[in-house]
Amino acid sequence: MNARKWLAILLGLLAPPVIVAHAKEGEKEVDTQFIFGFTAGADVGTLGEKEIEHQTIARFGKGEGSYAAFSDQLRAEFVPIRNFRLEIGVPVAFHNISGVSDLDDRRHGRFDGLVTEFRYRLLDREHAPFALTIGAEPHWGRVDETSGEPVNNYGGELLIVVDREFIKERVFGALNLTYDPEGTRSRETGLWQREATVGVLASVTMQVRSGVFVGAEARYLRKYDSVGFDAFAGQALFVGPTMFVRFSKTLAISGAWGIQAVGHAIDVPGSLDLTNFTHHQALFRLEYNF
């Protein structure tokens, strides 16, 4: 049974309780923060809101051999002032690598540093044709994202988010622009590496039942072997489905699955970039508001 059939069965099972929960609460407004998959929504929560978020990102496939990498994060989110959200997260990295060219075989899980995130909403959909949010995500990592090697990694992703309600409480779209420069020092060799990832993410989602969203997403990513744009290394386009289910005012889940449709790595033949990226990427998120 393919992934689309599994998704349809899951939504069919979850939809009825979601409808009941919303009918009791009588909520009408849609918070777009997590309804688009990997693509972020522009909403940042309401003043005084607190949230615990558990997020897992999985990456699979490097051509030959066996490759699986997971980033598991537990985050606390706060909205201390209107239109501003602060997040603090603790990630754990898991790698299972065997027989992949240019990567050592590894099988372990390790504490992976600290992540913080700041987002400020400049425009909201109530007073403008679209919502606009800017954000920054400084992070310190102890495990190389691709190889699983022990490192000291320092970076700070910059983010611009635009979203719009095309059909009221029914169809929504979002666009993200991202830039993530990083410096990494290997704790095994002492060597430094500098790189950057630039991305354009777009997603459209529809509320098919009260509190249940399904959509599609495209993410175009470019990798550079420098913090500027003078050492292009590769590019990839990921496409795939998204979903979001709100069970109640306090509990929701969301997810996305991206398949690398086309790509290219410098000096590597083939129609995909499996040097800088993986063939598949998946996201699962659980959020609890209190």
C-alpha positions in Angstrom: 0.0 0.0 0.0 1.5 3.3 -1.0 2.0 6.4 1.2 -1.0 8.3 -0.2 -3.4 5.4 0.8 -1.9 5.3 4.3 -2.4 9.1 4.6 -6.0 8.9 3.4 -6.8 6.1 6.0 -5.1 8.1 8.8 -7.1 11.2 8.0 -10.3 9.2 7.8 -9.7 7.8 11.3 -8.7 11.1 12.8 -11.3 13.5 11.2 -14.4 12.7 13.4 -12.8 13.5 16.8 -11.3 16.7 15.4 -14.7 17.9 14.2 -16.2 17.2 17.7 -13.4 19.1 19.5 -13.8 22.1 17.3 -17.6 22.1 17.6 -17.3 22.3 21.3 -14.7 25.1 21.3 -16.3 27.1 18.6 -13.0 28.3 17.3 -12.9 29.9 13.8 -9.5 31.4 13.4 -6.7 29.3 11.8 -3.2 29.5 13.2 -0.9 29.0 10.2 2.3 28.3 12.1 2.5 24.6 11.3 -0.1 23.8 8.7 2.3 23.9 5.7 4.8 21.1 6.5 8.5 22.1 6.3 7.3 25.5 5.1 6.6 27.9 8.0 3.4 29.9 8.4 3.6 33.5 9.5 1.5 33.3 12.6 3.5 33.4 15.9 0.8 32.7 18.5 -1.2 34.9 20.9 0.2 37.0 23.7 1.1 34.9 26.7 0.8 31.6 24.8 3.1 28.8 25.9 3.8 25.6 24.0 5.8 22.4 24.1 6.8 21.0 20.7 8.3 17.7 19.8 9.7 17.5 16.2 11.5 14.8 14.3 13.1 15.3 10.9 14.2 12.1 9.1 16.5 11.9 6.1 17.0 8.7 4.0 19.0 7.6 0.9 22.4 8.5 -0.4 22.5 6.4 -3.6 24.5 3.3 -2.6 24.6 1.7 0.8 22.3 2.4 3.7 21.8 5.9 5.1 19.3 7.2 7.7 19.7 10.3 9.8 17.2 11.7 12.4 17.1 15.0 14.2 14.9 14.8 17.2 14.1 18.1 19.1 12.1 19.0 22.1 11.3 22.8 22.1 9.6 25.2 24.5 7.9 28.2 22.9 6.8 31.5 24.5 5.0 34.6 23.2 6.2 37.3 25.8 5.0 40.3 23.7 2.5 40.7 21.0 3.6 39.4 17.5 6.9 38.0 18.9 7.8 34.4 19.6 10.8 32.9 21.3 11.8 29.2 21.1 14.5 27.2 22.9 15.2 23.6 21.8 17.4 20.7 22.6 18.2 18.4 19.7 19.4 14.8 19.6 21.0 13.3 16.5 20.7 9.7 15.3 22.7 8.2 12.4 22.7 4.8 10.8 25.2 4.7 8.0 26.6 1.7 6.2 28.4 1.3 2.9 28.0 4.9 1.7 30.9 6.4 -0.3 32.9 9.1 1.5 31.1 8.5 4.8 32.3 6.4 7.7 30.0 3.7 8.9 28.3 4.9 12.1 25.4 3.8 14.2 24.7 6.0 17.3 22.6 8.7 18.9 24.1 11.8 20.5 23.1 15.0 22.2 23.4 17.7 19.5 23.7 21.1 21.2 21.2 23.9 21.5 18.8 25.8 19.2 17.1 29.1 19.8 14.6 30.9 17.5 13.1 34.4 17.3 10.2 35.4 15.1 8.5 38.7 14.7 5.3 39.3 12.7 5.4 42.6 10.8 2.0 42.2 9.1 -1.1 40.1 9.9 -3.8 39.0 7.6 -6.5 41.0 9.5 -4.9 44.3 8.4 -3.1 43.4 5.2 -3.5 41.2 2.1 -0.9 38.8 3.5 1.0 38.1 6.7 4.7 38.8 6.9 7.1 37.5 9.5 10.9 37.6 9.9 13.0 35.2 12.0 16.4 34.1 13.1 17.5 30.7 14.4 21.0 30.7 16.0 22.2 27.2 16.7 25.1 25.3 18.1 25.6 21.6 17.1 27.8 18.8 18.3 27.1 16.3 15.5 27.6 16.8 11.7 24.2 16.7 10.1 25.3 14.5 7.2 28.2 12.3 8.4 27.4 12.0 12.1 31.0 13.0 12.9 31.6 14.8 16.2 32.0 18.5 15.5 31.4 22.0 16.9 28.9 23.6 14.5 27.8 27.3 14.7 25.1 28.8 12.5 22.2 31.2 12.3 19.4 30.6 9.8 17.6 33.8 8.6 14.0 33.5 7.5 11.4 35.6 5.7 7.8 34.2 5.8 4.8 35.3 3.8 1.4 33.5 3.9 -2.0 34.3 2.6 -5.6 33.1 3.0 -6.9 32.5 -0.6 -10.3 31.2 0.5 -11.4 32.2 4.0 -10.7 29.4 6.5 -10.3 27.0 3.6 -7.3 27.4 1.3 -3.9 28.9 2.5 -0.6 29.4 0.8 2.9 30.2 2.2 6.3 31.3 0.8 9.6 31.1 2.7 13.1 32.5 1.9 15.9 31.1 4.0 19.6 31.6 4.3 21.6 29.4 6.7 25.4 30.1 7.0 27.4 27.8 9.2 31.0 27.2 10.4 32.0 23.7 11.5 35.1 22.4 13.2 35.7 18.7 13.3 36.6 17.4 16.8 38.4 14.5 15.1 40.7 16.4 12.7 40.5 20.0 13.9 39.7 21.2 10.4 37.2 24.0 9.8 34.6 24.0 7.1 32.3 26.9 6.1 29.1 26.4 4.1 25.7 27.9 3.5 22.3 26.7 2.4 19.8 28.9 0.6 16.2 27.9 0.2 12.9 28.9 -1.4 9.9 27.0 0.0 6.3 27.1 -1.2 3.3 25.3 0.1 -0.5 25.3 -0.4 -2.9 23.6 2.0 -6.7 23.1 2.2 -8.9 22.6 5.3 -10.8 19.5 4.1 -12.6 19.1 7.5 -12.6 21.2 10.6 -9.1 21.1 11.9 -7.8 18.8 9.2 -5.5 20.2 6.5 -3.9 18.4 3.5 -1.6 20.1 1.0 1.4 20.0 -1.2 4.9 21.5 -0.9 7.9 22.3 -3.0 11.4 23.2 -1.6 14.3 24.4 -3.7 17.6 24.3 -1.9 21.1 25.4 -3.0 24.3 24.4 -1.1 27.5 26.5 -1.1 31.0 25.6 0.3 31.3 29.1 1.7 29.1 31.4 3.7 28.7 33.5 0.5 27.6 32.6 -3.0 31.0 32.0 -4.6 31.5 28.3 -4.2 28.3 26.5 -5.5 28.2 22.9 -4.5 24.8 21.5 -5.5 21.1 22.0 -5.7 17.9 19.9 -5.1 14.1 20.3 -5.5 11.9 18.4 -3.1 8.2 17.9 -3.6 5.6 16.0 -1.6 2.4 16.1 0.6 1.7 17.8 3.9 -0.8 17.3 6.6 -2.0 18.9 9.8 -4.6 17.7 12.3 -5.8 19.7 15.3 -7.5 17.5 17.9 -8.3 20.3 20.4 -7.3 23.8 21.4 -4.2 22.3 23.1 -3.1 19.4 20.9 -2.2 19.0 17.3 0.1 17.0 15.0 1.6 17.8 11.6 3.8 16.2 9.1 5.4 16.3 5.6 7.2 14.0 3.2 9.6 15.3 0.5 11.1 13.4 -2.4 14.1 14.8 -4.3 12.6 15.1 -7.8 15.6 16.7 -9.5 19.0 17.9 -8.4 22.7 18.2 -9.3 26.0 18.2 -7.4 29.1 19.8 -8.9 31.4 17.2 -10.6 29.0 14.4 -9.9 27.0 12.8 -12.7 23.3 12.1 -12.3 19.9 13.8 -12.1 19.9 14.0 -8.3 22.2 15.6 -5.7 22.8 12.8 -3.2 26.1 14.3 -2.1 24.7 17.4 -0.3 21.2 16.2 0.2 19.3 12.9 0.7 16.7 11.3 -1.6 13.8 11.5 1.0 13.1 13.8 3.9 10.2 13.5 6.3 8.8 15.6 9.2 6.6 14.7 12.1 5.6 17.3 14.8 3.5 17.1 18.0 2.5 20.4 19.7 0.9 21.0 23.0 -0.4 24.4 24.1 -1.0 25.3 27.7 
